[in-house]
Amino acid sequence: MVRTRRNFSQEFKLQVVKELEGSKTLAQVVREYEIDHGVVARWYREFRKYGDNAFLGNGKPYKEDARIAQLERKIGQLTIENDFLKKALQGINRKRGS
C-alpha cells in the first residue's frame, strides 16, 4: 500500500496537541485521527517548545532565527521612522523659534 503525504493546518495540529494536554492519551489521539504515533509525538514536542507559535510557515515548526530576523527588520524600520520624526520636530521647533 502506497501512502500519500498528508498536509495538516496549524489549527488542526494545535487542536491535536491540546487534546493531548487535556484528557486524551497519545494512543487515543492516534487512533481517532489515524495519524502516525511519531508524527503526533513530534507535533507535541514542537508545541511544548514553541507554544502557540508552533507550526507557522506551511506547518513547519516556528524558527527562532526567522523570528529574530523579522524583529531586527522591524527595529530598523522603527529606527528610520523615529529619526524622520525627530528631524521633522526639529524643523518645526526652528520655525517657531524664528
Protein Blocks (a to p, Z undefined) as FASTA:
>chain_A
ZZddddddfklmmmmmmmmmmmbcfklmmmmnopafklmmmmmmmmmmnmmmgoiahhia
cdfklmmmmmmmmmmmmmmmmmmmmmmmmmmmmmmmZZ
